[in-house]
Amino acid sequence: MIVALVSIRVKPEHVQAFIAATLENARHSVQEDGIARFDFIQQEDDPTHFMLIEVFRSPEAQQAHRQTAHYLAWRDAVADLLAEPRVGVRYLPLFPDQALWKYPDA
């Protein structure tokens, strides 16, 4: 499994548009078989700073995600909303056990 933390800074005037586009992407992303978790969070004391916390079941699942229509639409929709390029860092999960990384049934 791979955990990707993606730090994103958005231009202040585009915060609401960014949230709307990213929520749409997140709703579709959690339905992918290769994604165990997809969290979208906003920094409390800096509303222009966001993080995506993405847990992929494999490197191939991460690559497949980047080819989905919803990801490509999100990427294009937010390109001009960003204050700086997004920064993603990949991690390997140590705890909890990987078997516990599931999205609860909604």
Residue pairs with C-beta under 8 A, 6 or more apart in sequence:
1 36
1 55
1 56
1 57
1 58
1 92
1 93
1 98
1 101
2 55
2 56
2 58
2 59
2 62
2 90
2 91
2 92
3 53
3 54
3 55
3 56
3 90
3 91
3 92
3 93
4 52
4 53
4 54
4 55
4 56
4 62
4 88
4 89
4 90
4 91
5 51
5 52
5 53
5 88
5 89
5 91
6 51
6 52
6 53
6 54
6 86
6 87
6 88
6 89
7 49
7 50
7 51
7 86
7 87
7 88
8 18
8 49
8 50
8 51
8 52
8 78
8 82
8 86
8 87
9 48
9 49
9 50
9 82
9 83
9 84
10 18
10 48
10 49
10 50
10 78
10 81
10 82
10 83
11 48
11 81
11 82
11 83
12 47
12 48
14 80
14 81
15 47
15 48
17 81
18 50
18 78
18 81
18 82
19 42
21 74
21 77
21 78
21 81
22 40
22 50
22 52
22 74
22 78
23 40
24 70
24 73
24 74
25 70
25 71
25 73
25 74
26 38
26 40
28 68
28 70
29 35
29 38
29 54
29 65
29 68
29 70
29 71
30 37
30 38
30 103
32 61
32 64
32 65
32 68
33 57
33 61
34 56
34 57
34 58
34 60
34 61
34 62
34 64
34 65
35 54
35 55
35 56
35 57
35 61
35 65
35 103
36 55
36 56
36 57
36 101
36 102
36 103
37 53
37 54
37 55
37 101
37 102
37 103
38 52
38 53
38 54
38 55
38 103
39 51
39 52
39 53
39 54
40 50
40 51
40 52
40 53
41 50
41 51
41 53
42 49
42 50
43 49
43 50
43 51
48 83
54 62
54 65
55 93
55 101
56 62
56 65
65 71
93 101
